[in-house]
Amino acid sequence: MLVGAIDDVISRRLENTQENLRGDINNVQILIDGYVKAQEEFKQEFVIMREEIRQIKDVLHKKLNVEIRAF
């Protein structure tokens, strides 16, 4: 009888702990997904900006004979 009662208490605590852990893991997964999405958007913007700068440099070079380079 005592062993059964202790087993029930331990089982309930274990279930609560597992539920809390699932919730924590879900929250971390949501945070990671958001971070990955933000990084992908940043990467896409960077690629677009790099191409636009290349085009601006080409126009400056062709129209004004000005060459822009990094040191």
PQR file with spaces between the fields and no chain letter, atoms N, CA, C, O and H, PARSE charges and radii, in Angstrom:
ATOM       1  N    MET     1       0.812   -1.182    0.000 -0.4000 1.5000
ATOM       2  CA   MET     1       0.000    0.000    0.000 -0.0000 2.0000
ATOM       3  C    MET     1       0.869    1.265    0.000  0.5500 1.7000
ATOM       4  O    MET     1       0.639    2.169   -0.804 -0.5500 1.4000
ATOM       5  N    LEU     2       1.863    1.337    0.892 -0.4000 1.5000
ATOM       6  CA   LEU     2       2.758    2.489    0.975 -0.0000 2.0000
ATOM       7  C    LEU     2       3.590    2.607   -0.295  0.5500 1.7000
ATOM       8  O    LEU     2       3.785    3.704   -0.817 -0.5500 1.4000
ATOM       9  H    LEU     2       2.050    0.603    1.545  0.4000 1.0000
ATOM      10  N    VAL     3       4.075    1.481   -0.784 -0.4000 1.5000
ATOM      11  CA   VAL     3       4.888    1.477   -2.002 -0.0000 2.0000
ATOM      12  C    VAL     3       4.056    1.966   -3.182  0.5500 1.7000
ATOM      13  O    VAL     3       4.550    2.722   -4.018 -0.5500 1.4000
ATOM      14  H    VAL     3       3.916    0.589   -0.359  0.4000 1.0000
ATOM      15  N    GLY     4       2.798    1.540   -3.255 -0.4000 1.5000
ATOM      16  CA   GLY     4       1.909    1.988   -4.331 -0.0000 2.0000
ATOM      17  C    GLY     4       1.661    3.477   -4.275  0.5500 1.7000
ATOM      18  O    GLY     4       1.637    4.130   -5.318 -0.5500 1.4000
ATOM      19  H    GLY     4       2.397    0.925   -2.576  0.4000 1.0000
ATOM      20  N    ALA     5       1.473    4.042   -3.081 -0.4000 1.5000
ATOM      21  CA   ALA     5       1.247    5.480   -2.916 -0.0000 2.0000
ATOM      22  C    ALA     5       2.481    6.270   -3.329  0.5500 1.7000
ATOM      23  O    ALA     5       2.377    7.296   -4.000 -0.5500 1.4000
ATOM      24  H    ALA     5       1.492    3.512   -2.233  0.4000 1.0000
ATOM      25  N    ILE     6       3.647    5.783   -2.923 -0.4000 1.5000
ATOM      26  CA   ILE     6       4.906    6.449   -3.299 -0.0000 2.0000
ATOM      27  C    ILE     6       5.094    6.373   -4.805  0.5500 1.7000
ATOM      28  O    ILE     6       5.521    7.346   -5.426 -0.5500 1.4000
ATOM      29  H    ILE     6       3.731    4.949   -2.378  0.4000 1.0000
ATOM      30  N    ASP     7       4.783    5.235   -5.393 -0.4000 1.5000
ATOM      31  CA   ASP     7       4.898    5.071   -6.841 -0.0000 2.0000
ATOM      32  C    ASP     7       3.983    6.059   -7.572  0.5500 1.7000
ATOM      33  O    ASP     7       4.381    6.632   -8.586 -0.5500 1.4000
ATOM      34  H    ASP     7       4.437    4.444   -4.888  0.4000 1.0000
ATOM      35  N    ASP     8       2.770    6.264   -7.070 -0.4000 1.5000
ATOM      36  CA   ASP     8       1.837    7.211   -7.685 -0.0000 2.0000
ATOM      37  C    ASP     8       2.379    8.640   -7.616  0.5500 1.7000
ATOM      38  O    ASP     8       2.313    9.387   -8.592 -0.5500 1.4000
ATOM      39  H    ASP     8       2.446    5.799   -6.246  0.4000 1.0000
ATOM      40  N    VAL     9       2.908    9.003   -6.463 -0.4000 1.5000
ATOM      41  CA   VAL     9       3.459   10.354   -6.292 -0.0000 2.0000
ATOM      42  C    VAL     9       4.632   10.562   -7.238  0.5500 1.7000
ATOM      43  O    VAL     9       4.717   11.590   -7.911 -0.5500 1.4000
ATOM      44  H    VAL     9       2.962    8.396   -5.671  0.4000 1.0000
ATOM      45  N    ILE    10       5.523    9.607   -7.291 -0.4000 1.5000
ATOM      46  CA   ILE    10       6.698    9.712   -8.169 -0.0000 2.0000
ATOM      47  C    ILE    10       6.259    9.752   -9.630  0.5500 1.7000
ATOM      48  O    ILE    10       6.811   10.515  -10.422 -0.5500 1.4000
ATOM      49  H    ILE    10       5.455    8.772   -6.744  0.4000 1.0000
ATOM      50  N    SER    11       5.280    8.942   -9.987 -0.4000 1.5000
ATOM      51  CA   SER    11       4.788    8.927  -11.371 -0.0000 2.0000
ATOM      52  C    SER    11       4.196   10.275  -11.749  0.5500 1.7000
ATOM      53  O    SER    11       4.464   10.771  -12.843 -0.5500 1.4000
ATOM      54  H    SER    11       4.832    8.321   -9.343  0.4000 1.0000
ATOM      55  N    ARG    12       3.402   10.881  -10.881 -0.4000 1.5000
ATOM      56  CA   ARG    12       2.807   12.199  -11.158 -0.0000 2.0000
ATOM      57  C    ARG    12       3.884   13.268  -11.305  0.5500 1.7000
ATOM      58  O    ARG    12       3.820   14.111  -12.201 -0.5500 1.4000
ATOM      59  H    ARG    12       3.184   10.478   -9.992  0.4000 1.0000
ATOM      60  N    ARG    13       4.869   13.223  -10.420 -0.4000 1.5000
ATOM      61  CA   ARG    13       5.958   14.204  -10.501 -0.0000 2.0000
ATOM      62  C    ARG    13       6.752   14.028  -11.795  0.5500 1.7000
ATOM      63  O    ARG    13       7.148   15.005  -12.431 -0.5500 1.4000
ATOM      64  H    ARG    13       4.921   12.539   -9.692  0.4000 1.0000
ATOM      65  N    LEU    14       6.976   12.793  -12.166 -0.4000 1.5000
ATOM      66  CA   LEU    14       7.697   12.516  -13.404 -0.0000 2.0000
ATOM      67  C    LEU    14       6.910   13.016  -14.609  0.5500 1.7000
ATOM      68  O    LEU    14       7.493   13.594  -15.527 -0.5500 1.4000
ATOM      69  H    LEU    14       6.655   12.000  -11.649  0.4000 1.0000
ATOM      70  N    GLU    15       5.605   12.806  -14.623 -0.4000 1.5000
ATOM      71  CA   GLU    15       4.771   13.289  -15.716 -0.0000 2.0000
ATOM      72  C    GLU    15       4.807   14.820  -15.780  0.5500 1.7000
ATOM      73  O    GLU    15       4.924   15.393  -16.863 -0.5500 1.4000
ATOM      74  H    GLU    15       5.132   12.336  -13.877  0.4000 1.0000
ATOM      75  N    ASN    16       4.708   15.477  -14.627 -0.4000 1.5000
ATOM      76  CA   ASN    16       4.778   16.946  -14.605 -0.0000 2.0000
ATOM      77  C    ASN    16       6.122   17.440  -15.115  0.5500 1.7000
ATOM      78  O    ASN    16       6.194   18.405  -15.876 -0.5500 1.4000
ATOM      79  H    ASN    16       4.613   15.011  -13.747  0.4000 1.0000
ATOM      80  N    THR    17       7.180   16.770  -14.689 -0.4000 1.5000
ATOM      81  CA   THR    17       8.511   17.147  -15.140 -0.0000 2.0000
ATOM      82  C    THR    17       8.645   16.959  -16.650  0.5500 1.7000
ATOM      83  O    THR    17       9.220   17.809  -17.331 -0.5500 1.4000
ATOM      84  H    THR    17       7.120   15.987  -14.071  0.4000 1.0000
ATOM      85  N    GLN    18       8.126   15.865  -17.172 -0.4000 1.5000
ATOM      86  CA   GLN    18       8.179   15.619  -18.615 -0.0000 2.0000
ATOM      87  C    GLN    18       7.387   16.672  -19.387  0.5500 1.7000
ATOM      88  O    GLN    18       7.832   17.140  -20.435 -0.5500 1.4000
ATOM      89  H    GLN    18       7.659   15.174  -16.619  0.4000 1.0000
ATOM      90  N    GLU    19       6.210   17.046  -18.871 -0.4000 1.5000
ATOM      91  CA   GLU    19       5.406   18.079  -19.532 -0.0000 2.0000
ATOM      92  C    GLU    19       6.133   19.419  -19.530  0.5500 1.7000
ATOM      93  O    GLU    19       6.141   20.128  -20.536 -0.5500 1.4000
ATOM      94  H    GLU    19       5.849   16.665  -18.019  0.4000 1.0000
ATOM      95  N    ASN    20       6.738   19.760  -18.404 -0.4000 1.5000
ATOM      96  CA   ASN    20       7.498   21.008  -18.324 -0.0000 2.0000
ATOM      97  C    ASN    20       8.672   20.986  -19.287  0.5500 1.7000
ATOM      98  O    ASN    20       8.958   21.981  -19.953 -0.5500 1.4000
ATOM      99  H    ASN    20       6.731   19.184  -17.587  0.4000 1.0000
ATOM     100  N    LEU    21       9.343   19.860  -19.359 -0.4000 1.5000
ATOM     101  CA   LEU    21      10.484   19.716  -20.256 -0.0000 2.0000
ATOM     102  C    LEU    21      10.047   19.839  -21.714  0.5500 1.7000
ATOM     103  O    LEU    21      10.723   20.490  -22.510 -0.5500 1.4000
ATOM     104  H    LEU    21       9.111   19.052  -18.818  0.4000 1.0000
ATOM     105  N    ARG    22       8.927   19.219  -22.067 -0.4000 1.5000
ATOM     106  CA   ARG    22       8.396   19.345  -23.433 -0.0000 2.0000
ATOM     107  C    ARG    22       8.104   20.802  -23.767  0.5500 1.7000
ATOM     108  O    ARG    22       8.417   21.277  -24.859 -0.5500 1.4000
ATOM     109  H    ARG    22       8.378   18.690  -21.421  0.4000 1.0000
ATOM     110  N    GLY    23       7.495   21.512  -22.803 -0.4000 1.5000
ATOM     111  CA   GLY    23       7.204   22.934  -23.012 -0.0000 2.0000
ATOM     112  C    GLY    23       8.468   23.748  -23.194  0.5500 1.7000
ATOM     113  O    GLY    23       8.530   24.617  -24.064 -0.5500 1.4000
ATOM     114  H    GLY    23       7.241   21.126  -21.916  0.4000 1.0000
ATOM     115  N    ASP    24       9.479   23.474  -22.381 -0.4000 1.5000
ATOM     116  CA   ASP    24      10.750   24.193  -22.501 -0.0000 2.0000
ATOM     117  C    ASP    24      11.417   23.905  -23.837  0.5500 1.7000
ATOM     118  O    ASP    24      11.931   24.816  -24.485 -0.5500 1.4000
ATOM     119  H    ASP    24       9.429   22.768  -21.675  0.4000 1.0000
ATOM     120  N    ILE    25      11.412   22.653  -24.248 -0.4000 1.5000
ATOM     121  CA   ILE    25      12.012   22.280  -25.532 -0.0000 2.0000
ATOM     122  C    ILE    25      11.261   22.958  -26.672  0.5500 1.7000
ATOM     123  O    ILE    25      11.880   23.436  -27.623 -0.5500 1.4000
ATOM     124  H    ILE    25      10.994   21.913  -23.721  0.4000 1.0000
ATOM     125  N    ASN    26       9.943   23.003  -26.585 -0.4000 1.5000
ATOM     126  CA   ASN    26       9.140   23.661  -27.616 -0.0000 2.0000
ATOM     127  C    ASN    26       9.486   25.146  -27.696  0.5500 1.7000
ATOM     128  O    ASN    26       9.614   25.696  -28.790 -0.5500 1.4000
ATOM     129  H    ASN    26       9.440   22.615  -25.813  0.4000 1.0000
ATOM     130  N    ASN    27       9.637   25.798  -26.541 -0.4000 1.5000
ATOM     131  CA   ASN    27       9.995   27.216  -26.519 -0.0000 2.0000
ATOM     132  C    ASN    27      11.366   27.453  -27.150  0.5500 1.7000
ATOM     133  O    ASN    27      11.548   28.405  -27.909 -0.5500 1.4000
ATOM     134  H    ASN    27       9.532   25.352  -25.653  0.4000 1.0000
ATOM     135  N    VAL    28      12.312   26.599  -26.839 -0.4000 1.5000
ATOM     136  CA   VAL    28      13.657   26.729  -27.420 -0.0000 2.0000
ATOM     137  C    VAL    28      13.589   26.521  -28.935  0.5500 1.7000
ATOM     138  O    VAL    28      14.246   27.238  -29.691 -0.5500 1.4000
ATOM     139  H    VAL    28      12.163   25.825  -26.223  0.4000 1.0000
ATOM     140  N    GLN    29      12.813   25.562  -29.368 -0.4000 1.5000
ATOM     141  CA   GLN    29      12.677   25.305  -30.807 -0.0000 2.0000
ATOM     142  C    GLN    29      12.078   26.520  -31.519  0.5500 1.7000
ATOM     143  O    GLN    29      12.519   26.883  -32.609 -0.5500 1.4000
ATOM     144  H    GLN    29      12.280   24.980  -28.754  0.4000 1.0000
ATOM     145  N    ILE    30      11.079   27.140  -30.907 -0.4000 1.5000
ATOM     146  CA   ILE    30      10.468   28.338  -31.497 -0.0000 2.0000
ATOM     147  C    ILE    30      11.500   29.464  -31.587  0.5500 1.7000
ATOM     148  O    ILE    30      11.572   30.162  -32.598 -0.5500 1.4000
ATOM     149  H    ILE    30      10.720   26.845  -30.021  0.4000 1.0000
ATOM     150  N    LEU    31      12.296   29.641  -30.532 -0.4000 1.5000
ATOM     151  CA   LEU    31      13.328   30.668  -30.554 -0.0000 2.0000
ATOM     152  C    LEU    31      14.370   30.399  -31.636  0.5500 1.7000
ATOM     153  O    LEU    31      14.782   31.319  -32.343 -0.5500 1.4000
ATOM     154  H    LEU    31      12.238   29.075  -29.710  0.4000 1.0000
ATOM     155  N    ILE    32      14.790   29.162  -31.765 -0.4000 1.5000
ATOM     156  CA   ILE    32      15.785   28.802  -32.784 -0.0000 2.0000
ATOM     157  C    ILE    32      15.213   29.010  -34.181  0.5500 1.7000
ATOM     158  O    ILE    32      15.901   29.530  -35.059 -0.5500 1.4000
ATOM     159  H    ILE    32      14.455   28.415  -31.191  0.4000 1.0000
ATOM     160  N    ASP    33      13.964   28.609  -34.396 -0.4000 1.5000
ATOM     161  CA   ASP    33      13.332   28.810  -35.698 -0.0000 2.0000
ATOM     162  C    ASP    33      13.285   30.297  -36.060  0.5500 1.7000
ATOM     163  O    ASP    33      13.557   30.674  -37.200 -0.5500 1.4000
ATOM     164  H    ASP    33      13.405   28.187  -33.682  0.4000 1.0000
ATOM     165  N    GLY    34      12.940   31.130  -35.089 -0.4000 1.5000
ATOM     166  CA   GLY    34      12.910   32.567  -35.332 -0.0000 2.0000
ATOM     167  C    GLY    34      14.281   33.118  -35.668  0.5500 1.7000
ATOM     168  O    GLY    34      14.419   33.956  -36.559 -0.5500 1.4000
ATOM     169  H    GLY    34      12.719   30.825  -34.163  0.4000 1.0000
ATOM     170  N    TYR    35      15.296   32.648  -34.957 -0.4000 1.5000
ATOM     171  CA   TYR    35      16.665   33.098  -35.213 -0.0000 2.0000
ATOM     172  C    TYR    35      17.125   32.673  -36.604  0.5500 1.7000
ATOM     173  O    TYR    35      17.725   33.469  -37.326 -0.5500 1.4000
ATOM     174  H    TYR    35      15.184   31.967  -34.233  0.4000 1.0000
ATOM     175  N    VAL    36      16.853   31.444  -36.980 -0.4000 1.5000
ATOM     176  CA   VAL    36      17.257   30.943  -38.295 -0.0000 2.0000
ATOM     177  C    VAL    36      16.551   31.728  -39.398  0.5500 1.7000
ATOM     178  O    VAL    36      17.164   32.061  -40.412 -0.5500 1.4000
ATOM     179  H    VAL    36      16.366   30.798  -36.393  0.4000 1.0000
ATOM     180  N    LYS    37      15.275   32.023  -39.204 -0.4000 1.5000
ATOM     181  CA   LYS    37      14.515   32.793  -40.188 -0.0000 2.0000
ATOM     182  C    LYS    37      15.111   34.186  -40.346  0.5500 1.7000
ATOM     183  O    LYS    37      15.277   34.671  -41.466 -0.5500 1.4000
ATOM     184  H    LYS    37      14.777   31.752  -38.380  0.4000 1.0000
ATOM     185  N    ALA    38      15.433   34.831  -39.224 -0.4000 1.5000
ATOM     186  CA   ALA    38      16.028   36.163  -39.269 -0.0000 2.0000
ATOM     187  C    ALA    38      17.378   36.138  -39.974  0.5500 1.7000
ATOM     188  O    ALA    38      17.687   37.045  -40.747 -0.5500 1.4000
ATOM     189  H    ALA    38      15.299   34.438  -38.315  0.4000 1.0000
ATOM     190  N    GLN    39      18.182   35.116  -39.718 -0.4000 1.5000
ATOM     191  CA   GLN    39      19.483   35.003  -40.367 -0.0000 2.0000
ATOM     192  C    GLN    39      19.338   34.787  -41.869  0.5500 1.7000
ATOM     193  O    GLN    39      20.110   35.343  -42.651 -0.5500 1.4000
ATOM     194  H    GLN    39      17.931   34.379  -39.090  0.4000 1.0000
ATOM     195  N    GLU    40      18.370   33.995  -42.274 -0.4000 1.5000
ATOM     196  CA   GLU    40      18.135   33.751  -43.700 -0.0000 2.0000
ATOM     197  C    GLU    40      17.688   35.042  -44.389  0.5500 1.7000
ATOM     198  O    GLU    40      18.132   35.342  -45.497 -0.5500 1.4000
ATOM     199  H    GLU    40      17.744   33.543  -41.639  0.4000 1.0000
ATOM     200  N    GLU    41      16.813   35.799  -43.736 -0.4000 1.5000
ATOM     201  CA   GLU    41      16.373   37.076  -44.303 -0.0000 2.0000
ATOM     202  C    GLU    41      17.543   38.040  -44.418  0.5500 1.7000
ATOM     203  O    GLU    41      17.666   38.753  -45.415 -0.5500 1.4000
ATOM     204  H    GLU    41      16.452   35.555  -42.836  0.4000 1.0000
ATOM     205  N    PHE    42      18.408   38.067  -43.399 -0.4000 1.5000
ATOM     206  CA   PHE    42      19.593   38.923  -43.430 -0.0000 2.0000
ATOM     207  C    PHE    42      20.499   38.523  -44.585  0.5500 1.7000
ATOM     208  O    PHE    42      21.017   39.381  -45.299 -0.5500 1.4000
ATOM     209  H    PHE    42      18.308   37.488  -42.590  0.4000 1.0000
ATOM     210  N    LYS    43      20.687   37.243  -44.768 -0.4000 1.5000
ATOM     211  CA   LYS    43      21.541   36.752  -45.852 -0.0000 2.0000
ATOM     212  C    LYS    43      20.986   37.176  -47.205  0.5500 1.7000
ATOM     213  O    LYS    43      21.738   37.618  -48.074 -0.5500 1.4000
ATOM     214  H    LYS    43      20.266   36.545  -44.188  0.4000 1.0000
ATOM     215  N    GLN    44      19.683   37.044  -47.389 -0.4000 1.5000
ATOM     216  CA   GLN    44      19.057   37.431  -48.659 -0.0000 2.0000
ATOM     217  C    GLN    44      19.214   38.930  -48.903  0.5500 1.7000
ATOM     218  O    GLN    44      19.524   39.344  -50.020 -0.5500 1.4000
ATOM     219  H    GLN    44      19.072   36.684  -46.684  0.4000 1.0000
ATOM     220  N    GLU    45      19.004   39.740  -47.877 -0.4000 1.5000
ATOM     221  CA   GLU    45      19.170   41.184  -48.015 -0.0000 2.0000
ATOM     222  C    GLU    45      20.619   41.529  -48.355  0.5500 1.7000
ATOM     223  O    GLU    45      20.874   42.421  -49.164 -0.5500 1.4000
ATOM     224  H    GLU    45      18.751   39.403  -46.970  0.4000 1.0000
ATOM     225  N    PHE    46      21.554   40.832  -47.746 -0.4000 1.5000
ATOM     226  CA   PHE    46      22.969   41.087  -48.008 -0.0000 2.0000
ATOM     227  C    PHE    46      23.307   40.774  -49.461  0.5500 1.7000
ATOM     228  O    PHE    46      24.036   41.530  -50.102 -0.5500 1.4000
ATOM     229  H    PHE    46      21.347   40.108  -47.089  0.4000 1.0000
ATOM     230  N    VAL    47      22.789   39.672  -49.983 -0.4000 1.5000
ATOM     231  CA   VAL    47      23.047   39.300  -51.381 -0.0000 2.0000
ATOM     232  C    VAL    47      22.485   40.365  -52.319  0.5500 1.7000
ATOM     233  O    VAL    47      23.134   40.759  -53.287 -0.5500 1.4000
ATOM     234  H    VAL    47      22.196   39.058  -49.462  0.4000 1.0000
ATOM     235  N    ILE    48      21.270   40.826  -52.020 -0.4000 1.5000
ATOM     236  CA   ILE    48      20.645   41.867  -52.852 -0.0000 2.0000
ATOM     237  C    ILE    48      21.460   43.158  -52.794  0.5500 1.7000
ATOM     238  O    ILE    48      21.716   43.785  -53.823 -0.5500 1.4000
ATOM     239  H    ILE    48      20.742   40.506  -51.234  0.4000 1.0000
ATOM     240  N    MET    49      21.863   43.551  -51.586 -0.4000 1.5000
ATOM     241  CA   MET    49      22.627   44.783  -51.427 -0.0000 2.0000
ATOM     242  C    MET    49      23.975   44.695  -52.143  0.5500 1.7000
ATOM     243  O    MET    49      24.415   45.666  -52.758 -0.5500 1.4000
ATOM     244  H    MET    49      21.654   43.042  -50.751  0.4000 1.0000
ATOM     245  N    ARG    50      24.619   43.559  -52.066 -0.4000 1.5000
ATOM     246  CA   ARG    50      25.908   43.382  -52.734 -0.0000 2.0000
ATOM     247  C    ARG    50      25.756   43.554  -54.242  0.5500 1.7000
ATOM     248  O    ARG    50      26.590   44.196  -54.879 -0.5500 1.4000
ATOM     249  H    ARG    50      24.261   42.771  -51.565  0.4000 1.0000
ATOM     250  N    GLU    51      24.706   42.989  -54.811 -0.4000 1.5000
ATOM     251  CA   GLU    51      24.471   43.110  -56.248 -0.0000 2.0000
ATOM     252  C    GLU    51      24.157   44.555  -56.625  0.5500 1.7000
ATOM     253  O    GLU    51      24.642   45.055  -57.640 -0.5500 1.4000
ATOM     254  H    GLU    51      24.029   42.467  -54.293  0.4000 1.0000
ATOM     255  N    GLU    52      23.351   45.219  -55.814 -0.4000 1.5000
ATOM     256  CA   GLU    52      23.031   46.618  -56.097 -0.0000 2.0000
ATOM     257  C    GLU    52      24.283   47.493  -56.053  0.5500 1.7000
ATOM     258  O    GLU    52      24.444   48.381  -56.890 -0.5500 1.4000
ATOM     259  H    GLU    52      22.957   44.812  -54.989  0.4000 1.0000
ATOM     260  N    ILE    53      25.162   47.252  -55.095 -0.4000 1.5000
ATOM     261  CA   ILE    53      26.407   48.029  -55.003 -0.0000 2.0000
ATOM     262  C    ILE    53      27.290   47.755  -56.218  0.5500 1.7000
ATOM     263  O    ILE    53      27.923   48.666  -56.751 -0.5500 1.4000
ATOM     264  H    ILE    53      25.031   46.530  -54.416  0.4000 1.0000
ATOM     265  N    ARG    54      27.329   46.507  -56.648 -0.4000 1.5000
ATOM     266  CA   ARG    54      28.110   46.185  -57.848 -0.0000 2.0000
ATOM     267  C    ARG    54      27.577   46.955  -59.051  0.5500 1.7000
ATOM     268  O    ARG    54      28.352   47.483  -59.849 -0.5500 1.4000
ATOM     269  H    ARG    54      26.814   45.767  -56.215  0.4000 1.0000
ATOM     270  N    GLN    55      26.254   47.017  -59.180 -0.4000 1.5000
ATOM     271  CA   GLN    55      25.651   47.738  -60.296 -0.0000 2.0000
ATOM     272  C    GLN    55      25.934   49.244  -60.202  0.5500 1.7000
ATOM     273  O    GLN    55      26.193   49.888  -61.218 -0.5500 1.4000
ATOM     274  H    GLN    55      25.625   46.587  -58.533  0.4000 1.0000
ATOM     275  N    ILE    56      25.886   49.799  -58.999 -0.4000 1.5000
ATOM     276  CA   ILE    56      26.198   51.219  -58.815 -0.0000 2.0000
ATOM     277  C    ILE    56      27.640   51.500  -59.205  0.5500 1.7000
ATOM     278  O    ILE    56      27.920   52.494  -59.874 -0.5500 1.4000
ATOM     279  H    ILE    56      25.676   49.275  -58.174  0.4000 1.0000
ATOM     280  N    LYS    57      28.553   50.635  -58.794 -0.4000 1.5000
ATOM     281  CA   LYS    57      29.963   50.797  -59.161 -0.0000 2.0000
ATOM     282  C    LYS    57      30.144   50.754  -60.673  0.5500 1.7000
ATOM     283  O    LYS    57      30.906   51.540  -61.236 -0.5500 1.4000
ATOM     284  H    LYS    57      28.326   49.827  -58.251  0.4000 1.0000
ATOM     285  N    ASP    58      29.443   49.834  -61.326 -0.4000 1.5000
ATOM     286  CA   ASP    58      29.540   49.733  -62.788 -0.0000 2.0000
ATOM     287  C    ASP    58      29.058   51.009  -63.467  0.5500 1.7000
ATOM     288  O    ASP    58      29.692   51.494  -64.404 -0.5500 1.4000
ATOM     289  H    ASP    58      28.825   49.195  -60.869  0.4000 1.0000
ATOM     290  N    VAL    59      27.944   51.549  -62.998 -0.4000 1.5000
ATOM     291  CA   VAL    59      27.406   52.791  -63.582 -0.0000 2.0000
ATOM     292  C    VAL    59      28.377   53.944  -63.344  0.5500 1.7000
ATOM     293  O    VAL    59      28.655   54.711  -64.266 -0.5500 1.4000
ATOM     294  H    VAL    59      27.429   51.155  -62.237  0.4000 1.0000
ATOM     295  N    LEU    60      28.892   54.080  -62.132 -0.4000 1.5000
ATOM     296  CA   LEU    60      29.853   55.146  -61.833 -0.0000 2.0000
ATOM     297  C    LEU    60      31.095   55.030  -62.713  0.5500 1.7000
ATOM     298  O    LEU    60      31.633   56.030  -63.189 -0.5500 1.4000
ATOM     299  H    LEU    60      28.666   53.458  -61.383  0.4000 1.0000
ATOM     300  N    HIS    61      31.532   53.810  -62.914 -0.4000 1.5000
ATOM     301  CA   HIS    61      32.729   53.607  -63.742 -0.0000 2.0000
ATOM     302  C    HIS    61      32.455   53.929  -65.211  0.5500 1.7000
ATOM     303  O    HIS    61      33.272   54.575  -65.867 -0.5500 1.4000
ATOM     304  H    HIS    61      31.096   52.998  -62.527  0.4000 1.0000
ATOM     305  N    LYS    62      31.322   53.487  -65.721 -0.4000 1.5000
ATOM     306  CA   LYS    62      30.998   53.717  -67.137 -0.0000 2.0000
ATOM     307  C    LYS    62      30.638   55.172  -67.417  0.5500 1.7000
ATOM     308  O    LYS    62      31.093   55.732  -68.414 -0.5500 1.4000
ATOM     309  H    LYS    62      30.658   52.963  -65.188  0.4000 1.0000
ATOM     310  N    LYS    63      29.837   55.792  -66.568 -0.4000 1.5000
ATOM     311  CA   LYS    63      29.332   57.138  -66.842 -0.0000 2.0000
ATOM     312  C    LYS    63      30.298   58.229  -66.407  0.5500 1.7000
ATOM     313  O    LYS    63      30.444   59.242  -67.091 -0.5500 1.4000
ATOM     314  H    LYS    63      29.467   55.337  -65.758  0.4000 1.0000
ATOM     315  N    LEU    64      30.956   58.025  -65.276 -0.4000 1.5000
ATOM     316  CA   LEU    64      31.799   59.095  -64.724 -0.0000 2.0000
ATOM     317  C    LEU    64      33.281   58.737  -64.688  0.5500 1.7000
ATOM     318  O    LEU    64      34.111   59.536  -64.257 -0.5500 1.4000
ATOM     319  H    LEU    64      30.838   57.202  -64.721  0.4000 1.0000
ATOM     320  N    ASN    65      33.597   57.550  -65.136 -0.4000 1.5000
ATOM     321  CA   ASN    65      34.976   57.050  -65.118 -0.0000 2.0000
ATOM     322  C    ASN    65      35.563   57.108  -63.697  0.5500 1.7000
ATOM     323  O    ASN    65      36.730   57.447  -63.503 -0.5500 1.4000
ATOM     324  H    ASN    65      32.922   56.900  -65.486  0.4000 1.0000
ATOM     325  N    VAL    66      34.731   56.771  -62.728 -0.4000 1.5000
ATOM     326  CA   VAL    66      35.150   56.733  -61.324 -0.0000 2.0000
ATOM     327  C    VAL    66      35.156   55.278  -60.881  0.5500 1.7000
ATOM     328  O    VAL    66      34.179   54.547  -61.045 -0.5500 1.4000
ATOM     329  H    VAL    66      33.783   56.495  -62.885  0.4000 1.0000
ATOM     330  N    GLU    67      36.280   54.887  -60.321 -0.4000 1.5000
ATOM     331  CA   GLU    67      36.384   53.503  -59.844 -0.0000 2.0000
ATOM     332  C    GLU    67      36.465   53.499  -58.328  0.5500 1.7000
ATOM     333  O    GLU    67      37.282   54.208  -57.739 -0.5500 1.4000
ATOM     334  H    GLU    67      37.074   55.481  -60.188  0.4000 1.0000
ATOM     335  N    ILE    68      35.631   52.712  -57.710 -0.4000 1.5000
ATOM     336  CA   ILE    68      35.592   52.612  -56.248 -0.0000 2.0000
ATOM     337  C    ILE    68      36.127   51.244  -55.851  0.5500 1.7000
ATOM     338  O    ILE    68      35.626   50.208  -56.290 -0.5500 1.4000
ATOM     339  H    ILE    68      34.968   52.136  -58.188  0.4000 1.0000
ATOM     340  N    ARG    69      37.159   51.265  -55.006 -0.4000 1.5000
ATOM     341  CA   ARG    69      37.731   50.010  -54.533 -0.0000 2.0000
ATOM     342  C    ARG    69      37.988   50.071  -53.043  0.5500 1.7000
ATOM     343  O    ARG    69      38.192   51.143  -52.473 -0.5500 1.4000
ATOM     344  H    ARG    69      37.566   52.106  -54.649  0.4000 1.0000
ATOM     345  N    ALA    70      37.973   48.912  -52.427 -0.4000 1.5000
ATOM     346  CA   ALA    70      38.357   48.827  -51.011 -0.0000 2.0000
ATOM     347  C    ALA    70      39.871   48.787  -50.924  0.5500 1.7000
ATOM     348  O    ALA    70      40.536   48.227  -51.796 -0.5500 1.4000
ATOM     349  H    ALA    70      37.807   48.041  -52.890  0.4000 1.0000
ATOM     350  N    PHE    71      40.404   49.371  -49.887 -0.4000 1.5000
ATOM     351  CA   PHE    71      41.858   49.389  -49.725 -0.0000 2.0000
ATOM     352  C    PHE    71      42.349   48.106  -49.191  0.5500 1.7000
ATOM     353  O    PHE    71      43.552   47.941  -48.990 -0.5500 1.4000
ATOM     354  H    PHE    71      39.864   49.825  -49.179  0.4000 1.0000
